[in-house]
Amino acid sequence: MTTAEIKEMATEYVMNTYGERDLAFVRGEGPYLWDADGKKYLDFLGGLAVNGLGHCHPNVVAAIREQAGKLLHVSNLYYIEPQAKLAKLLIDNSDLDQCFFCNSGAEANEAAIKLARKYATDRGNPHAHEIITMENSFHGRTMATITATAQTKYHIGFEPMLPGFTYVPFDDLEATQAAVNENTCAILVEAIQSEGGVNVPSEDYIQGLRSICDAHGLLLILDEVQTAMGRLGTFYGYQSYGVVPDVLTMAKSLGGGVPIGAMLAKKHIADSFVPGTHAATFGGNPLVTAAACTSIQTIFDENLAANAIEMGNYLAYEISQLKDKFPIEEVRGKGLLRGLVMSVDAKPLAAKCADNGLITICTNDYVIRFLPPLNITIDHVDEAVAILKKSMVEVF
Ligand SMILES: *Cc1c(COP(=O)(O)O)cnc(C)c1O
């Protein structure tokens, strides 16, 4: 089918939650994509941080092929070998003790919210059901996670929101401290706010939240749906802050392209999820956990967290070289989660980049976000920056 034919069919039959789009990709290899009309693109969006290994990494493809021929799905009524192996892999490389598997980031956060409430109840504080979250956060699209997401644009038309969430400004320890009361059970925060505009908190922020949690017996829940799996330069983002959360959520690049989410927790907290309290039919099924095991092993074998730092710094440096000639405010972020902040509307630039063969995304009108695969090389960065520069010349 041509792009036009795909677009016509999708417009007729798929609900219009994503708006009108111009492109339909049909094939990918490494950091490159091809659309239905045969045009090639450099993908610096990486499926919104899902394609950490690029497209169709041979290890992941082989693992999926092998598992698909063996066993696709059973049920969590039975033990699942690749699920157990994945749990061990995630835990051995973390400071947490046990995993719960689900299918997405929102579900991982939903599980964390339920676990925090259950843990408070088990400790004899059933009234302590409030979770403090941050302005400009993003935690998902279920009812609990849009409520946790402190941005009104996600709430409008879906009220009432769930009770039990308190919002404070991001990167504001004083406001957070002031919001704690006897009903608080947890603080939920992203390692870096990505959807919110690539907002990097101060050095001591996550550490400060840890202290507030310790002082008041609260759980620190870190939403690393977008930042885990090496993107910030450490396997989990929290490792670059030197702070250990009580509960950690992840999804996006965990499966190397297949849908899987996970919540990790300390053992004494995980113990609150007793049989019957939480479940996911597809959660951690053989296919996705086999893909995730191989994907993670590849991140370690190919040293991709270190590459994320190197390539991220190079990308940021190369873009900042364009500052004098174009309306660029700053380049912010960490590792391979980077935001190019423009002083003018950046949507036309993102569209021009796509025309010229570079896929990115414009967030919050002024920020071009880059979430490329972690295994890109200097040549890929040079190619991206050349397209970006050409597009800036054409737009400004
Ligand atoms: C994408 C994202 C989510 C939601 O994940 P889904 O898989 O879309 O449900 C939650 N939190 C953060 C930080 C995200 O980036």
PDBQT file of the ligand as one rigid body, heavy atoms in Angstrom, charges set to zero:
ROOT
HETATM    1  C1  LIG A 401       5.577   7.162  28.040  1.00  0.00    +0.000 C 
HETATM    2  C2  LIG A 401       5.573   7.382  29.512  1.00  0.00    +0.000 A 
HETATM    3  C3  LIG A 401       4.577   6.822  30.334  1.00  0.00    +0.000 A 
HETATM    4  C4  LIG A 401       3.408   6.054  29.778  1.00  0.00    +0.000 C 
HETATM    5  O1  LIG A 401       3.810   4.888  29.151  1.00  0.00    +0.000 OA
HETATM    6  P1  LIG A 401       2.747   4.108  28.190  1.00  0.00    +0.000 P 
HETATM    7  O2  LIG A 401       3.516   2.887  27.793  1.00  0.00    +0.000 OA
HETATM    8  O3  LIG A 401       2.426   5.016  27.066  1.00  0.00    +0.000 OA
HETATM    9  O4  LIG A 401       1.576   3.794  29.016  1.00  0.00    +0.000 OA
HETATM   10  C5  LIG A 401       4.679   7.021  31.694  1.00  0.00    +0.000 A 
HETATM   11  N1  LIG A 401       5.684   7.721  32.233  1.00  0.00    +0.000 NA
HETATM   12  C6  LIG A 401       6.661   8.284  31.487  1.00  0.00    +0.000 A 
HETATM   13  C7  LIG A 401       7.759   9.045  32.139  1.00  0.00    +0.000 C 
HETATM   14  C8  LIG A 401       6.626   8.138  30.100  1.00  0.00    +0.000 A 
HETATM   15  O5  LIG A 401       7.577   8.710  29.363  1.00  0.00    +0.000 OA
ENDROOT
TORSDOF 0
